[in-house]
Amino acid sequence: MPANNKLLGHKLVIAVIVLIMLTPIAATLLYSLSTRWGAAVLPEGLTLKWYIDLLSDPRFLLSFARSLFVCTAGLLLCIVVMIPVIFIVFYSLPGLKKIFNFIVVLPFAVPPVVSSVGLLQLYSDGFLPISGTFWILIFTYFTIVIPFVYRSMANSFAAVSLHDLMDAARLLGASTPQAFFKCVLPNLKKGILSAVFISFSILIGEFVFANILVGTRFETLQIYLFNTRQISGHFTSALVIFYFAFIFLLTFLAGRLGNRK
Amino acid sequence: MSYVVVTNLTKAFDNTPVFANINFTIEKGEFITLLGPSGCGKSTLLRCIAGLNSVNDGRIMVEGEDITDLPPQKRGIGMVFQAYALFPNMTARENIAFGLKIKGMDPAEIDQKVKSVIELVELQGREDHLIDELSGGQRQRVALARALVTRPRILFLDEPLSALDAKIRKRLRYMIRQIQKEMGLTTIFVTHDQEEAMVMSDRIFLMNKGEIVQSGSPDEVYTRPVNEFAAGFMGNYNIIDAARSRDYFGFNGSVKTAVRPEAIFINHPAEGVECTPRAVSGVITFKQLLGNVMRYAVKADGQDFSVDVLNSHAEQYAEGQKVQLYFTKSEINELRA
């Protein structure tokens, strides 16, 4: 049966790839659950000690809360600013699309180490002296996620017949904002959700900007991870697994929300 | 004063004129079709009257009220779009109710109005489905219901049937015409399909390159084309040049003429039909069965004529046969240059 053989081959390839990708996570998980794992092939014993240590460390909980806060704030700011901007570009100024396609790759083009120096310079003095505070991180995160938010929302805007929907709603008596919020925005839900989840995953793993711009003055999850890396490998592993689980949960929720009608 | 009066309406996109100095009037309850090839400006004209595009000059009056500068929300115009433009986040019922909800109508009254319009467009049982779950014909009926339920002063139909297959198109155009007559609704319909225009309209405005070339009843526009474009667009007219027109029909000057294929007879005129004295001899080069009609291509005097004969078995001509062509006197149209 050649067809079956072929299918088996495909499955095998997938299985190998999945295995390769899962191995480091599985090893980290096992390490985070073991009492000691040095001398033998297998760990000496299993324990939840590292997780208990981690979750009872107020410094960890605070850093996690800080991360959630700056990521959410930066992301919300970005969504709130970008929705009207993208709407205007697509609805009345389509000529700007080209310029936007260029602008949104800029955050990728400049390495974080370079742009953080610029940001420090910009915000140290002058009109907005927020260097070293979490505000600078929020505004920076806002810029980092613009490409992801713009791209996934632009795709959703392109997928709905924006002008027809707006025209239809306006002829039925809706004002332009009413037409947008009632007849267009609900159809962009998928795009917005996917933008939110991908951006959130990226922001919560962000280290370079957080470290250079605010450092220990505002310890985020990644900075905490960096600062506590010397304590114990088991402890760090527990932290990494916790972080993975959190991202996994987010992705899972994104999938669920996105598929629901 | 007429129900709708459009005077000197002019529109240009960045100095590219779309149409200029459009004038027409529409009576209450009339079904008007803007007919023309794509790019002739008919959809833009409709959108300008609806207030979706601005105009550069001219006036639009409805029921004696100048609506030229009103926003689309206040014009009292209902519109059905070619691509449906239904709100995908709402069910059929919610789509239909949208206009009434925005107006702040009492929910009980909305329910009742929506219910009756759903019956009118025969969508019972589909009203709680999302738009994705409906077929093209059903979607367009939702769109029609959504426009009708607000009781618009004028109903605009922008190529509403173009995206549908032939069978549904025929059913829906009958339904639209029925409802329009019942409600006495003043309607402007845009299409590029001359058959659709003839079947549905009280009057046709034939458009080309941003102007109304001819307007009149379907019969008038079909049988009396005013120029070569109208003749070519409305039917399968034979266009006869000025020299031959003088020769065959005794016309003076340099006018071209147009004759419909069914107004030409082969070998002998039909009984009781007065034909021009001069017959033209030619040879049948091709014949084609169109169902109820047999279409002959005849080469005569260096020109190709197309002649339609009702498909009766009594008379058939063979390809290569020599024939005489007779032209019905009253069906020869002088064309404007």
Interface residues (C-beta under 8 A of the other chain):
Chain A: V160 S161 D164 L165 D167 A168 A169 R170 L171 L172 G173 A174 S175 Q178 K182 C183 P186 N187 K261
Chain B: R47 A50 L52 P71 P72 Q73 R75 I77 G78 M79 F81 A83 Y84 A85 L86 F87 P88 N89 F98 G99 I102 K103 L130 R146 T150
